[in-house]
Amino acid sequence: MNLWSPNTLKEILAKHNLTLYHGLGQHFLTDYGILSKIIEKAEIKKTDGVLEIGPGAGVLTRLLAKASKKVVALEIDKKLLPVLAETTGDLGNVVVVNADAREVDFDRVMAEHTNGEFGFQGKPYLIVANLPYYATSPLIFKVFEEGCNVFSMTLMMQKEVAERIIAKPGSKAYGSLSVACQFFSDPKIVLKVPRTVFFPPPDVESAVVRFTLKENLLTPDERQNFFRVVRAAFAMRRKTIAKSLSGVLGLERDCVEEILLKTGINPSFRAEQVSPEHFYHLSQIMMRCLT
Ligand code: SAM
């Protein structure tokens, strides 16, 4: 089934009386070259479990199923379920779950559909997806914030978001997303994707980022504190980090400045000048004031 052919895709959508909805980021891939590059960059093994977010009409899902042991695909749009039944129903290793990925416990859904082999108390799994662009940042934050049992992620997203993810301290694009991604993983842009390979084409250019996750050594409390401190630091981007942290977290300015100096951070720096590792040390020291 050549689902990547725009004509086949249009026929299937017409048969099910479906129109695609931009609000849900429904821009489907119609280029076999790009699809096979995503599979190649994801480095999937036949023994792997894969979580896909937003299978759409199932074009990437079919290729993921061929490359892996099991695919669990989360699709928010009920109207796509009969399409997915038609396009992936013949595959024994695909489960489609009708859910909003932002609300799902990824580890538990993987465990539930793989008899506990992957996810919660099981082996780490991979996330591979052509993401709905409106939800890219929340979905990435979710994986790191919840400490999901994920080995790697290979994600298509808007090019500007990919550039923010790999931005270095001191650059304009560097923000809380860069800090989280670079502290918990090693992100790399592995593919630039033109808008012409989608049906319908989106307004923006895209890129695929591959994240190799680092070993998770933080307790849930440490993780929560890390995100609290990073978010507070970037909440007032134009102010100094000392002012932003004390204002947002409601702490004495002198106390915050003392902690910053102890961590080796100049209190007059702005958050965008602070490295992910410094943020980690800062959150560890601040933990005592926040709990
Ligand atoms: N994987 C398909 C492809 O590559 O052609 C479709 C990708 S399309 C960019 C994004 C898909 O995510 C759509 O099918 C959309 O309905 C689905 N989606 C949007 N928001 C979602 C959410 N919160 N949870 C799960 N799926 C979502």
py3Dmol code that shows the C-alpha trace and the ligand (Angstrom):
import py3Dmol

protein = """\
ATOM      1  CA  MET A   1       0.000   0.000   0.000  1.00  0.00           C
ATOM      2  CA  ASN A   2       1.785   3.175  -1.227  1.00  0.00           C
ATOM      3  CA  LEU A   3       0.223   5.495   1.310  1.00  0.00           C
ATOM      4  CA  TRP A   4       2.881   8.128   0.614  1.00  0.00           C
ATOM      5  CA  SER A   5       1.440   8.645  -2.873  1.00  0.00           C
ATOM      6  CA  PRO A   6      -0.654  11.849  -2.689  1.00  0.00           C
ATOM      7  CA  ASN A   7      -3.292  10.250  -4.936  1.00  0.00           C
ATOM      8  CA  THR A   8      -3.698   7.165  -2.726  1.00  0.00           C
ATOM      9  CA  LEU A   9      -3.928   9.385   0.351  1.00  0.00           C
ATOM     10  CA  LYS A  10      -6.556  11.617  -1.279  1.00  0.00           C
ATOM     11  CA  GLU A  11      -8.556   8.532  -2.363  1.00  0.00           C
ATOM     12  CA  ILE A  12      -8.563   7.096   1.167  1.00  0.00           C
ATOM     13  CA  LEU A  13      -9.563  10.427   2.705  1.00  0.00           C
ATOM     14  CA  ALA A  14     -12.351  10.851   0.138  1.00  0.00           C
ATOM     15  CA  LYS A  15     -13.585   7.291   0.732  1.00  0.00           C
ATOM     16  CA  HIS A  16     -13.917   8.053   4.450  1.00  0.00           C
ATOM     17  CA  ASN A  17     -15.369  11.484   3.748  1.00  0.00           C
ATOM     18  CA  LEU A  18     -12.550  13.201   5.645  1.00  0.00           C
ATOM     19  CA  THR A  19     -11.046  16.648   5.390  1.00  0.00           C
ATOM     20  CA  LEU A  20      -7.810  17.365   7.193  1.00  0.00           C
ATOM     21  CA  TYR A  21      -7.829  19.825  10.064  1.00  0.00           C
ATOM     22  CA  HIS A  22      -4.955  22.324  10.323  1.00  0.00           C
ATOM     23  CA  GLY A  23      -5.795  22.979  14.001  1.00  0.00           C
ATOM     24  CA  LEU A  24      -4.671  19.418  14.821  1.00  0.00           C
ATOM     25  CA  GLY A  25      -1.491  19.763  12.748  1.00  0.00           C
ATOM     26  CA  GLN A  26      -2.813  17.343  10.130  1.00  0.00           C
ATOM     27  CA  HIS A  27      -0.119  17.650   7.465  1.00  0.00           C
ATOM     28  CA  PHE A  28       0.620  14.150   6.191  1.00  0.00           C
ATOM     29  CA  LEU A  29       3.905  12.980   4.715  1.00  0.00           C
ATOM     30  CA  THR A  30       3.843  12.118   1.016  1.00  0.00           C
ATOM     31  CA  ASP A  31       7.508  11.419   0.256  1.00  0.00           C
ATOM     32  CA  TYR A  32       8.995   7.960   0.528  1.00  0.00           C
ATOM     33  CA  GLY A  33      12.566   9.334   0.575  1.00  0.00           C
ATOM     34  CA  ILE A  34      11.865  11.424   3.697  1.00  0.00           C
ATOM     35  CA  LEU A  35       9.948   8.601   5.386  1.00  0.00           C
ATOM     36  CA  SER A  36      12.769   6.115   4.872  1.00  0.00           C
ATOM     37  CA  LYS A  37      15.328   8.675   6.095  1.00  0.00           C
ATOM     38  CA  ILE A  38      13.304   9.050   9.340  1.00  0.00           C
ATOM     39  CA  ILE A  39      13.359   5.260   9.779  1.00  0.00           C
ATOM     40  CA  GLU A  40      17.116   5.179   9.066  1.00  0.00           C
ATOM     41  CA  LYS A  41      17.895   8.015  11.528  1.00  0.00           C
ATOM     42  CA  ALA A  42      15.738   6.410  14.248  1.00  0.00           C
ATOM     43  CA  GLU A  43      18.051   3.333  14.168  1.00  0.00           C
ATOM     44  CA  ILE A  44      15.217   0.965  15.071  1.00  0.00           C
ATOM     45  CA  LYS A  45      15.978  -2.692  15.804  1.00  0.00           C
ATOM     46  CA  LYS A  46      13.642  -5.647  15.216  1.00  0.00           C
ATOM     47  CA  THR A  47      13.494  -6.124  18.995  1.00  0.00           C
ATOM     48  CA  ASP A  48      12.417  -2.508  19.757  1.00  0.00           C
ATOM     49  CA  GLY A  49       9.126  -1.111  21.020  1.00  0.00           C
ATOM     50  CA  VAL A  50       8.081   2.189  19.399  1.00  0.00           C
ATOM     51  CA  LEU A  51       5.619   4.832  20.551  1.00  0.00           C
ATOM     52  CA  GLU A  52       4.254   6.931  17.690  1.00  0.00           C
ATOM     53  CA  ILE A  53       2.397  10.178  18.389  1.00  0.00           C
ATOM     54  CA  GLY A  54      -0.146  11.113  15.717  1.00  0.00           C
ATOM     55  CA  PRO A  55      -0.179   8.267  13.155  1.00  0.00           C
ATOM     56  CA  GLY A  56      -2.565  10.203  10.870  1.00  0.00           C
ATOM     57  CA  ALA A  57      -3.361   7.910   7.941  1.00  0.00           C
ATOM     58  CA  GLY A  58      -0.685   5.419   9.002  1.00  0.00           C
ATOM     59  CA  VAL A  59       2.040   6.130   6.460  1.00  0.00           C
ATOM     60  CA  LEU A  60       4.916   6.260   8.981  1.00  0.00           C
ATOM     61  CA  THR A  61       3.209   3.640  11.188  1.00  0.00           C
ATOM     62  CA  ARG A  62       3.498   0.963   8.483  1.00  0.00           C
ATOM     63  CA  LEU A  63       7.240   1.556   8.088  1.00  0.00           C
ATOM     64  CA  LEU A  64       7.753   1.606  11.863  1.00  0.00           C
ATOM     65  CA  ALA A  65       5.899  -1.715  12.147  1.00  0.00           C
ATOM     66  CA  LYS A  66       8.181  -3.277   9.556  1.00  0.00           C
ATOM     67  CA  ALA A  67      11.328  -2.088  11.349  1.00  0.00           C
ATOM     68  CA  SER A  68      10.360  -2.878  14.972  1.00  0.00           C
ATOM     69  CA  LYS A  69       8.771  -5.479  17.230  1.00  0.00           C
ATOM     70  CA  LYS A  70       5.743  -3.430  18.339  1.00  0.00           C
ATOM     71  CA  VAL A  71       4.214  -0.017  17.600  1.00  0.00           C
ATOM     72  CA  VAL A  72       1.790   1.748  19.925  1.00  0.00           C
ATOM     73  CA  ALA A  73       0.284   4.736  18.093  1.00  0.00           C
ATOM     74  CA  LEU A  74      -1.632   7.520  19.890  1.00  0.00           C
ATOM     75  CA  GLU A  75      -4.108   9.383  17.672  1.00  0.00           C
ATOM     76  CA  ILE A  76      -6.384  12.114  19.011  1.00  0.00           C
ATOM     77  CA  ASP A  77      -8.747  12.303  16.042  1.00  0.00           C
ATOM     78  CA  LYS A  78     -11.549   9.683  16.210  1.00  0.00           C
ATOM     79  CA  LYS A  79     -12.346  10.273  12.550  1.00  0.00           C
ATOM     80  CA  LEU A  80      -8.971   8.778  11.578  1.00  0.00           C
ATOM     81  CA  LEU A  81      -9.640   5.459  13.348  1.00  0.00           C
ATOM     82  CA  PRO A  82     -11.474   3.795  10.399  1.00  0.00           C
ATOM     83  CA  VAL A  83      -8.677   4.994   8.097  1.00  0.00           C
ATOM     84  CA  LEU A  84      -6.043   3.502  10.396  1.00  0.00           C
ATOM     85  CA  ALA A  85      -8.037   0.263  10.636  1.00  0.00           C
ATOM     86  CA  GLU A  86      -7.869   0.048   6.840  1.00  0.00           C
ATOM     87  CA  THR A  87      -4.197   1.030   6.492  1.00  0.00           C
ATOM     88  CA  THR A  88      -2.660  -0.816   9.471  1.00  0.00           C
ATOM     89  CA  GLY A  89      -5.287  -3.479  10.302  1.00  0.00           C
ATOM     90  CA  ASP A  90      -3.332  -6.165   8.425  1.00  0.00           C
ATOM     91  CA  LEU A  91      -0.274  -5.682  10.673  1.00  0.00           C
ATOM     92  CA  GLY A  92      -0.114  -7.863  13.770  1.00  0.00           C
ATOM     93  CA  ASN A  93       2.268  -5.591  15.684  1.00  0.00           C
ATOM     94  CA  VAL A  94       0.414  -2.246  15.643  1.00  0.00           C
ATOM     95  CA  VAL A  95      -1.992  -0.990  18.315  1.00  0.00           C
ATOM     96  CA  VAL A  96      -3.805   2.295  17.718  1.00  0.00           C
ATOM     97  CA  VAL A  97      -4.994   4.105  20.841  1.00  0.00           C
ATOM     98  CA  ASN A  98      -7.490   6.957  20.507  1.00  0.00           C
ATOM     99  CA  ALA A  99      -6.115   9.519  22.970  1.00  0.00           C
ATOM    100  CA  ASP A 100      -4.650  12.966  23.426  1.00  0.00           C
ATOM    101  CA  ALA A 101      -0.929  12.232  23.772  1.00  0.00           C
ATOM    102  CA  ARG A 102      -0.548  15.180  26.163  1.00  0.00           C
ATOM    103  CA  GLU A 103      -2.799  13.385  28.667  1.00  0.00           C
ATOM    104  CA  VAL A 104      -1.352   9.879  28.369  1.00  0.00           C
ATOM    105  CA  ASP A 105       1.124   8.207  30.716  1.00  0.00           C
ATOM    106  CA  PHE A 106       3.546   7.020  28.002  1.00  0.00           C
ATOM    107  CA  ASP A 107       5.286   4.368  30.130  1.00  0.00           C
ATOM    108  CA  ARG A 108       1.978   2.846  31.224  1.00  0.00           C
ATOM    109  CA  VAL A 109       0.426   2.805  27.754  1.00  0.00           C
ATOM    110  CA  MET A 110       3.547   1.078  26.382  1.00  0.00           C
ATOM    111  CA  ALA A 111       3.490  -1.502  29.208  1.00  0.00           C
ATOM    112  CA  GLU A 112      -0.245  -2.082  28.785  1.00  0.00           C
ATOM    113  CA  HIS A 113       0.053  -2.889  25.082  1.00  0.00           C
ATOM    114  CA  THR A 114       3.295  -4.902  25.202  1.00  0.00           C
ATOM    115  CA  ASN A 115       2.488  -7.196  28.147  1.00  0.00           C
ATOM    116  CA  GLY A 116       4.914  -5.216  30.275  1.00  0.00           C
ATOM    117  CA  GLU A 117       7.885  -5.734  27.942  1.00  0.00           C
ATOM    118  CA  PHE A 118       8.426  -1.982  27.357  1.00  0.00           C
ATOM    119  CA  GLY A 119       7.751   1.142  29.396  1.00  0.00           C
ATOM    120  CA  PHE A 120       6.703   1.051  33.035  1.00  0.00           C
ATOM    121  CA  GLN A 121       8.979  -1.477  34.818  1.00  0.00           C
ATOM    122  CA  GLY A 122       9.956  -2.821  31.375  1.00  0.00           C
ATOM    123  CA  LYS A 123      12.631  -2.054  28.765  1.00  0.00           C
ATOM    124  CA  PRO A 124      13.190   1.472  27.395  1.00  0.00           C
ATOM    125  CA  TYR A 125      11.366   2.247  24.141  1.00  0.00           C
ATOM    126  CA  LEU A 126      11.748   4.681  21.232  1.00  0.00           C
ATOM    127  CA  ILE A 127       9.466   7.562  20.276  1.00  0.00           C
ATOM    128  CA  VAL A 128       9.252   8.254  16.548  1.00  0.00           C
ATOM    129  CA  ALA A 129       6.759  10.790  15.214  1.00  0.00           C
ATOM    130  CA  ASN A 130       5.852  13.468  12.756  1.00  0.00           C
ATOM    131  CA  LEU A 131       4.511  15.655  15.554  1.00  0.00           C
ATOM    132  CA  PRO A 132       1.482  17.939  15.487  1.00  0.00           C
ATOM    133  CA  TYR A 133       3.399  21.242  15.547  1.00  0.00           C
ATOM    134  CA  TYR A 134       1.078  23.020  18.000  1.00  0.00           C
ATOM    135  CA  ALA A 135       2.000  20.445  20.676  1.00  0.00           C
ATOM    136  CA  THR A 136       5.716  19.902  20.000  1.00  0.00           C
ATOM    137  CA  SER A 137       7.150  21.680  23.071  1.00  0.00           C
ATOM    138  CA  PRO A 138       4.602  20.315  25.606  1.00  0.00           C
ATOM    139  CA  LEU A 139       5.169  16.758  24.342  1.00  0.00           C
ATOM    140  CA  ILE A 140       8.960  17.030  24.551  1.00  0.00           C
ATOM    141  CA  PHE A 141       8.841  18.648  28.012  1.00  0.00           C
ATOM    142  CA  LYS A 142       6.489  15.862  29.111  1.00  0.00           C
ATOM    143  CA  VAL A 143       9.010  13.110  28.273  1.00  0.00           C
ATOM    144  CA  PHE A 144      11.790  14.791  30.265  1.00  0.00           C
ATOM    145  CA  GLU A 145       9.625  16.093  33.095  1.00  0.00           C
ATOM    146  CA  GLU A 146       7.987  12.731  33.732  1.00  0.00           C
ATOM    147  CA  GLY A 147      11.283  10.866  33.317  1.00  0.00           C
ATOM    148  CA  CYS A 148       9.770   8.490  30.761  1.00  0.00           C
ATOM    149  CA  ASN A 149      11.598   5.205  30.176  1.00  0.00           C
ATOM    150  CA  VAL A 150      12.635   6.321  26.684  1.00  0.00           C
ATOM    151  CA  PHE A 151      15.875   5.394  24.935  1.00  0.00           C
ATOM    152  CA  SER A 152      15.698   7.788  21.983  1.00  0.00           C
ATOM    153  CA  MET A 153      13.296  10.100  20.140  1.00  0.00           C
ATOM    154  CA  THR A 154      13.286  10.898  16.436  1.00  0.00           C
ATOM    155  CA  LEU A 155      10.820  13.725  15.902  1.00  0.00           C
ATOM    156  CA  MET A 156       9.737  15.858  12.964  1.00  0.00           C
ATOM    157  CA  MET A 157       8.915  19.428  13.987  1.00  0.00           C
ATOM    158  CA  GLN A 158       8.911  23.025  12.828  1.00  0.00           C
ATOM    159  CA  LYS A 159      12.470  24.062  11.843  1.00  0.00           C
ATOM    160  CA  GLU A 160      12.534  27.015  14.289  1.00  0.00           C
ATOM    161  CA  VAL A 161      11.695  24.728  17.217  1.00  0.00           C
ATOM    162  CA  ALA A 162      14.496  22.337  16.171  1.00  0.00           C
ATOM    163  CA  GLU A 163      16.903  25.310  16.156  1.00  0.00           C
ATOM    164  CA  ARG A 164      15.764  26.323  19.656  1.00  0.00           C
ATOM    165  CA  ILE A 165      16.372  22.784  20.891  1.00  0.00           C
ATOM    166  CA  ILE A 166      20.035  22.765  19.840  1.00  0.00           C
ATOM    167  CA  ALA A 167      20.730  26.488  20.563  1.00  0.00           C
ATOM    168  CA  LYS A 168      23.780  27.222  22.726  1.00  0.00           C
ATOM    169  CA  PRO A 169      23.879  29.484  25.825  1.00  0.00           C
ATOM    170  CA  GLY A 170      24.264  33.137  24.870  1.00  0.00           C
ATOM    171  CA  SER A 171      22.248  32.836  21.649  1.00  0.00           C
ATOM    172  CA  LYS A 172      18.836  34.402  21.123  1.00  0.00           C
ATOM    173  CA  ALA A 173      17.142  31.043  20.504  1.00  0.00           C
ATOM    174  CA  TYR A 174      18.427  29.531  23.794  1.00  0.00           C
ATOM    175  CA  GLY A 175      15.613  29.023  26.307  1.00  0.00           C
ATOM    176  CA  SER A 176      14.009  26.563  28.701  1.00  0.00           C
ATOM    177  CA  LEU A 177      13.400  24.049  25.869  1.00  0.00           C
ATOM    178  CA  SER A 178      17.135  24.096  24.970  1.00  0.00           C
ATOM    179  CA  VAL A 179      18.099  23.629  28.629  1.00  0.00           C
ATOM    180  CA  ALA A 180      15.747  20.667  29.158  1.00  0.00           C
ATOM    181  CA  CYS A 181      16.641  18.930  25.889  1.00  0.00           C
ATOM    182  CA  GLN A 182      20.393  19.371  26.327  1.00  0.00           C
ATOM    183  CA  PHE A 183      20.430  18.399  29.994  1.00  0.00           C
ATOM    184  CA  PHE A 184      18.424  15.198  29.558  1.00  0.00           C
ATOM    185  CA  SER A 185      19.563  14.206  26.059  1.00  0.00           C
ATOM    186  CA  ASP A 186      21.968  14.780  23.235  1.00  0.00           C
ATOM    187  CA  PRO A 187      19.804  16.384  20.489  1.00  0.00           C
ATOM    188  CA  LYS A 188      20.923  16.656  16.855  1.00  0.00           C
ATOM    189  CA  ILE A 189      19.179  17.937  13.731  1.00  0.00           C
ATOM    190  CA  VAL A 190      19.470  14.984  11.351  1.00  0.00           C
ATOM    191  CA  LEU A 191      17.254  16.129   8.476  1.00  0.00           C
ATOM    192  CA  LYS A 192      15.883  19.358   6.983  1.00  0.00           C
ATOM    193  CA  VAL A 193      12.472  18.865   5.370  1.00  0.00           C
ATOM    194  CA  PRO A 194      10.795  21.197   2.841  1.00  0.00           C
ATOM    195  CA  ARG A 195       7.086  22.002   3.193  1.00  0.00           C
ATOM    196  CA  THR A 196       6.374  20.532  -0.260  1.00  0.00           C
ATOM    197  CA  VAL A 197       6.569  16.914   0.973  1.00  0.00           C
ATOM    198  CA  PHE A 198       3.377  17.245   3.051  1.00  0.00           C
ATOM    199  CA  PHE A 199      -0.284  17.084   2.098  1.00  0.00           C
ATOM    200  CA  PRO A 200      -1.524  19.725   2.619  1.00  0.00           C
ATOM    201  CA  PRO A 201       1.761  21.699   2.876  1.00  0.00           C
ATOM    202  CA  PRO A 202       2.215  23.551   6.197  1.00  0.00           C
ATOM    203  CA  ASP A 203       3.192  27.255   6.360  1.00  0.00           C
ATOM    204  CA  VAL A 204       6.622  26.463   7.794  1.00  0.00           C
ATOM    205  CA  GLU A 205       9.760  24.471   6.994  1.00  0.00           C
ATOM    206  CA  SER A 206      10.459  21.375   9.084  1.00  0.00           C
ATOM    207  CA  ALA A 207      13.359  19.418  10.532  1.00  0.00           C
ATOM    208  CA  VAL A 208      13.870  16.045  12.172  1.00  0.00           C
ATOM    209  CA  VAL A 209      15.671  15.998  15.520  1.00  0.00           C
ATOM    210  CA  ARG A 210      17.138  12.856  17.016  1.00  0.00           C
ATOM    211  CA  PHE A 211      17.468  12.858  20.815  1.00  0.00           C
ATOM    212  CA  THR A 212      19.587  10.206  22.518  1.00  0.00           C
ATOM    213  CA  LEU A 213      18.497  10.268  26.141  1.00  0.00           C
ATOM    214  CA  LYS A 214      21.104  10.363  28.896  1.00  0.00           C
ATOM    215  CA  GLU A 215      20.914   7.986  31.831  1.00  0.00           C
ATOM    216  CA  ASN A 216      18.264   9.205  34.256  1.00  0.00           C
ATOM    217  CA  LEU A 217      19.914   9.808  37.618  1.00  0.00           C
ATOM    218  CA  LEU A 218      17.468  12.346  39.075  1.00  0.00           C
ATOM    219  CA  THR A 219      14.803  11.508  41.647  1.00  0.00           C
ATOM    220  CA  PRO A 220      11.264  12.712  40.811  1.00  0.00           C
ATOM    221  CA  ASP A 221      11.687  15.587  43.347  1.00  0.00           C
ATOM    222  CA  GLU A 222      15.008  16.671  41.838  1.00  0.00           C
ATOM    223  CA  ARG A 223      13.472  16.580  38.375  1.00  0.00           C
ATOM    224  CA  GLN A 224      10.489  18.666  39.492  1.00  0.00           C
ATOM    225  CA  ASN A 225      12.794  21.221  41.084  1.00  0.00           C
ATOM    226  CA  PHE A 226      14.990  21.412  38.005  1.00  0.00           C
ATOM    227  CA  PHE A 227      11.986  22.381  35.856  1.00  0.00           C
ATOM    228  CA  ARG A 228      10.659  24.788  38.477  1.00  0.00           C
ATOM    229  CA  VAL A 229      13.975  26.656  38.630  1.00  0.00           C
ATOM    230  CA  VAL A 230      14.504  26.673  34.835  1.00  0.00           C
ATOM    231  CA  ARG A 231      10.980  27.974  34.180  1.00  0.00           C
ATOM    232  CA  ALA A 232      11.309  30.649  36.872  1.00  0.00           C
ATOM    233  CA  ALA A 233      14.684  31.770  35.507  1.00  0.00           C
ATOM    234  CA  PHE A 234      13.296  32.254  31.980  1.00  0.00           C
ATOM    235  CA  ALA A 235       9.962  33.740  33.099  1.00  0.00           C
ATOM    236  CA  MET A 236      11.375  37.291  32.915  1.00  0.00           C
ATOM    237  CA  ARG A 237      13.859  37.002  30.074  1.00  0.00           C
ATOM    238  CA  ARG A 238      14.881  40.663  30.097  1.00  0.00           C
ATOM    239  CA  LYS A 239      15.631  40.732  33.828  1.00  0.00           C
ATOM    240  CA  THR A 240      18.704  39.300  35.554  1.00  0.00           C
ATOM    241  CA  ILE A 241      18.473  35.692  36.673  1.00  0.00           C
ATOM    242  CA  ALA A 242      18.587  36.863  40.332  1.00  0.00           C
ATOM    243  CA  LYS A 243      15.588  39.144  39.837  1.00  0.00           C
ATOM    244  CA  SER A 244      13.605  36.582  37.863  1.00  0.00           C
ATOM    245  CA  LEU A 245      14.210  33.748  40.356  1.00  0.00           C
ATOM    246  CA  SER A 246      13.447  35.821  43.434  1.00  0.00           C
ATOM    247  CA  GLY A 247      10.351  37.391  41.826  1.00  0.00           C
ATOM    248  CA  VAL A 248       8.812  34.182  40.489  1.00  0.00           C
ATOM    249  CA  LEU A 249       9.739  31.876  43.371  1.00  0.00           C
ATOM    250  CA  GLY A 250       9.047  34.471  46.081  1.00  0.00           C
ATOM    251  CA  LEU A 251      12.530  34.238  47.650  1.00  0.00           C
ATOM    252  CA  GLU A 252      14.702  36.964  49.236  1.00  0.00           C
ATOM    253  CA  ARG A 253      16.922  38.588  46.599  1.00  0.00           C
ATOM    254  CA  ASP A 254      20.045  38.404  48.857  1.00  0.00           C
ATOM    255  CA  CYS A 255      19.529  34.717  49.464  1.00  0.00           C
ATOM    256  CA  VAL A 256      19.131  34.024  45.705  1.00  0.00           C
ATOM    257  CA  GLU A 257      22.283  36.029  44.902  1.00  0.00           C
ATOM    258  CA  GLU A 258      24.251  34.071  47.508  1.00  0.00           C
ATOM    259  CA  ILE A 259      23.096  30.747  46.026  1.00  0.00           C
ATOM    260  CA  LEU A 260      23.922  31.909  42.496  1.00  0.00           C
ATOM    261  CA  LEU A 261      27.452  32.861  43.543  1.00  0.00           C
ATOM    262  CA  LYS A 262      27.861  29.509  45.320  1.00  0.00           C
ATOM    263  CA  THR A 263      26.865  27.769  42.048  1.00  0.00           C
ATOM    264  CA  GLY A 264      29.368  29.830  40.060  1.00  0.00           C
ATOM    265  CA  ILE A 265      26.684  31.902  38.284  1.00  0.00           C
ATOM    266  CA  ASN A 266      27.044  35.685  38.090  1.00  0.00           C
ATOM    267  CA  PRO A 267      23.768  37.079  39.598  1.00  0.00           C
ATOM    268  CA  SER A 268      23.688  39.827  36.966  1.00  0.00           C
ATOM    269  CA  PHE A 269      23.607  37.261  34.126  1.00  0.00           C
ATOM    270  CA  ARG A 270      20.372  36.659  32.267  1.00  0.00           C
ATOM    271  CA  ALA A 271      18.994  33.089  32.152  1.00  0.00           C
ATOM    272  CA  GLU A 272      20.038  32.732  28.513  1.00  0.00           C
ATOM    273  CA  GLN A 273      23.712  32.915  29.580  1.00  0.00           C
ATOM    274  CA  VAL A 274      23.490  29.925  31.948  1.00  0.00           C
ATOM    275  CA  SER A 275      24.417  26.400  30.807  1.00  0.00           C
ATOM    276  CA  PRO A 276      22.186  23.328  31.410  1.00  0.00           C
ATOM    277  CA  GLU A 277      24.759  21.906  33.888  1.00  0.00           C
ATOM    278  CA  HIS A 278      24.804  25.157  35.893  1.00  0.00           C
ATOM    279  CA  PHE A 279      20.998  25.046  35.991  1.00  0.00           C
ATOM    280  CA  TYR A 280      21.207  21.542  37.412  1.00  0.00           C
ATOM    281  CA  HIS A 281      23.635  22.575  40.190  1.00  0.00           C
ATOM    282  CA  LEU A 282      21.529  25.644  40.910  1.00  0.00           C
ATOM    283  CA  SER A 283      18.355  23.563  41.252  1.00  0.00           C
ATOM    284  CA  GLN A 284      20.144  21.136  43.594  1.00  0.00           C
ATOM    285  CA  ILE A 285      21.233  23.955  45.917  1.00  0.00           C
ATOM    286  CA  MET A 286      17.893  25.770  45.668  1.00  0.00           C
ATOM    287  CA  MET A 287      16.005  22.585  46.499  1.00  0.00           C
ATOM    288  CA  ARG A 288      16.514  23.263  50.199  1.00  0.00           C
ATOM    289  CA  CYS A 289      14.907  26.720  49.932  1.00  0.00           C
ATOM    290  CA  LEU A 290      11.999  25.431  47.846  1.00  0.00           C
ATOM    291  CA  THR A 291      10.947  22.474  49.957  1.00  0.00           C
TER     292      THR A 291
END
"""
ligand_1 = """\
27
SAM
N 2.145 10.498 11.092
C 1.354 11.068 10.020
C 2.250 11.434 8.862
O 3.471 11.517 9.070
O 1.748 11.620 7.767
C 0.567 12.282 10.484
C 1.360 13.385 11.142
S 0.437 14.870 11.379
C 1.764 16.052 11.314
C 0.080 14.901 13.126
C -0.953 13.884 13.595
O -1.095 14.036 15.018
C -2.351 14.028 13.045
O -2.847 12.763 12.669
C -3.193 14.582 14.212
O -4.552 14.215 14.179
C -2.463 13.956 15.389
N -2.587 14.701 16.654
C -2.751 16.038 16.826
N -2.759 16.351 18.127
C -2.597 15.185 18.811
C -2.542 14.855 20.199
N -2.629 15.803 21.139
N -2.413 13.564 20.551
C -2.330 12.583 19.602
N -2.374 12.835 18.277
C -2.502 14.115 17.883
"""
view = py3Dmol.view(width=600, height=400)
view.addModel(protein, "pdb")
view.setStyle({"model": 0}, {"cartoon": {"style": "trace"}})
view.addModel(ligand_1, "xyz")
view.setStyle({"model": 1}, {"stick": {}})
view.zoomTo()
view.show()
